[in-house]
Amino acid sequence: MRKIYGMLLSAVLLLACIAVPVSAKEINAAPLLPVQAFDVAAGKVVKSVPNDSEFQAMAMSWLQSVTGLAPQVTADDSCSYVYRIPLASPATVKTDDISIVTNDLFLFYCTDKPPTLLLFDQNKRPYLFLFNVDIAPFIKKMGIPAT
């Protein structure tokens, strides 16, 4: 008899926890994936940091300042780091005849080239874009490469 009461009590507590009302805001406030720094020479992620509103604002400013497709097709040895910034919500980039909706962006940091954004469309096709925003605050916040 005690065993049955224990099981019933457990079931009631479980249902009570499940039945607690949760707002849509709380559901949508799921934590973002971290911002990551990939060291091209090492071939691995060397740093992950929490993705916050400051990173989100930087990423959105980059996307809003896209000037067009990048002329280079590949990254070379001067591109020492690639940063992945997952977005809080999908963003649209429009330039010329191209319109892309993306969930994250990749920033190529190259010593002798302007910074470049790599975006994937919903069909996983890659696009490289040039943009016109200083990335120094981002690099400083990431701490890689050391300034």
N, C-alpha and C positions, 0 to 999 in steps of 0.2 A: 504494500500500500504506500509506504514512504517513497518507493522508487517512482510510482506513478505520479505522486504529488510533486516530486522533484522535477520530473519531465514536464509536467504541466506548467510549473513555475518557470522553468527555462523557456518554454514555448511562449508564454505570456510576455516575459521580459524581452525576448527576441522580437515579437510582434510590436511591442511598445517602442522599441528602438526604431523599427522600420517605419512605424506610423508617424514618427515625428515630422511635422511639416517642414519642408525645405523650400526656400524661395528659389526662383529661377536665377536670381543674381548669385546665390551661393553655388548653384550647380554650374553656372558659367565661369565661376571664379577658380576653375581648376588651375593648378600651378602650370606655368609654362615650362617647356623643355629648356635646358640650360643653353647659354651661349658657349660655343666651343671654339678653341683655337687649334687648328691642324697645322703641324710643322711639316712642310713639304719634304725637307731633307730627311727628317726622322721617319716620315711615313706614318705618323700617328697623331692622335689628339693629345696635346700636351697641357691643355688647361680647359677646365669647365667652370663657369661661374653662373650664379643664379641670374635668370632673365628677369629684368625689372622694367618699370615704366620708362626709365631713362634710356635703356637699350631700345625699347619699342619706339620711343620718340626719334631716336637717331635713325633707326631703320626706315621709319616712315618719311623722314626728311630726305633720305637718300632716294627712296622710291619716287618721291614727288619732284626730285631734281634731275631725273633721268633725261639725258640729252639725245640719246639715240643708241643704236647698236654699236658695239665696240668693233673696231676694224680687225683686231687680232683674233685668230681662231683658237690658239692654244696658249697656255701659260708656259713660261720658260723658267730657267734657273733663277732669274731675278725675283720671281714670285716665291717668297719665303714662307708666307702664311696664308691660309684660307680660313676665314671665320664663318661659322654657321650661326645665323640668328633666326630662330623660330619665331614666327609672328603670332600675336595673340588672336588675330582673326585674319582671314584671307584679304589680300590687298591686290588691287588692279594697277597694272602699269600699262600706259598707253603711249606709244610713240610711232610716228609715221603710220604705217598700215598694220601695226602689231598691237594687240591687246592681250595681256597675259594676267591671269589670276594665279597668285602664288601663296603658299602657306609659310615658306621660309625663304631666306636669301643667303647667298654665300658671297662674302666680300673677299676679293683677291687683293692682297697687299704685295705690291711689287716695288722694288727699290727704284727702278728707272722708268716706270710707267705710271700713268694715272690709275687710281684705284678702279676696279671693275666689279660689277655685280653679276653674279651668275644666278639666273632664275630658271625654274622649270615650270612649264605650263602644265595643265591638267593631264596632258598626254605624256608627261615626263620628257618633253623635248627641251633641250637646254638653249638658253639665250644669254649672251653676254652684253651688258649695257654699260655705257659710260654715264657718269653722273657728276654733279657739280656742287659737292659739299665737302668741307674739310673733315677728314676722318681722324685728325689728331686727338680730339676729345675721346673718341672711341678707343683708340690705341692706348691712350693714357689710362682709361678705365680698365681695359683688359690687362695692361701691364706687360703685354707681349706684342712686338719686341720691346725690350726695355728702352726707355727714352733718356 
